[in-house]
Protein backbone atom coordinates (compact mmCIF):
# COMPACT_ATOMS: atom_id res chain seq x y z
CA UNK A 1 0.00 0.00 0.00
CA UNK A 2 1.37 3.38 -0.95
CA UNK A 3 1.63 6.15 1.57
CA UNK A 4 1.10 9.72 0.48
CA UNK A 5 3.36 12.38 1.90
CA UNK A 6 1.72 15.78 1.81
CA UNK A 7 3.17 19.16 2.54
CA UNK A 8 1.39 21.42 5.01
CA UNK A 9 -0.15 23.44 2.18
CA UNK A 10 -1.41 20.31 0.39
CA UNK A 11 -2.82 18.94 3.63
CA UNK A 12 -4.69 22.20 4.31
CA UNK A 13 -6.05 22.19 0.76
CA UNK A 14 -7.19 18.58 1.09
CA UNK A 15 -8.79 19.28 4.48
CA UNK A 16 -10.73 22.23 3.08
CA UNK A 17 -11.92 20.21 0.06
CA UNK A 18 -13.09 17.37 2.31
CA UNK A 19 -14.79 19.84 4.65
CA UNK A 20 -16.77 21.50 1.86
CA UNK A 21 -17.61 18.12 0.32
CA UNK A 22 -19.02 16.96 3.66
CA UNK A 23 -21.39 19.95 3.64
CA UNK A 24 -22.93 19.09 0.27
CA UNK A 25 -26.64 18.30 0.01
CA UNK A 26 -26.06 14.78 -1.31
CA UNK A 27 -23.93 13.89 1.69
CA UNK A 28 -26.52 15.36 4.09
CA UNK A 29 -29.34 13.39 2.44
CA UNK A 30 -27.27 10.21 2.49
CA UNK A 31 -26.49 10.61 6.18
CA UNK A 32 -30.15 11.29 6.96
CA UNK A 33 -31.25 8.20 5.05
CA UNK A 34 -28.59 6.11 6.77
CA UNK A 35 -29.74 7.31 10.18
CA UNK A 36 -33.38 6.54 9.39
CA UNK A 37 -32.52 3.05 8.16
CA UNK A 38 -30.36 2.41 11.24
CA UNK A 39 -33.12 3.57 13.59
CA UNK A 40 -35.65 1.42 11.71
CA UNK A 41 -33.47 -1.67 12.01
CA UNK A 42 -32.90 -1.05 15.73
CA UNK A 43 -36.65 -0.65 16.29
CA UNK A 44 -37.40 -3.87 14.39
CA UNK A 45 -34.77 -5.78 16.33
CA UNK A 46 -36.07 -4.44 19.64
CA UNK A 47 -39.62 -5.51 18.71
CA UNK A 48 -38.49 -9.04 17.88
CA UNK A 49 -36.29 -9.55 20.94
CA UNK A 50 -38.25 -7.79 23.70
Secondary structure, DSSP 4 states (H G I P E B T S, - for coil): -------HHHHHHHHHHHHHHHTSHHHHHHHHHHHHHHHHHHHHHHHHH-
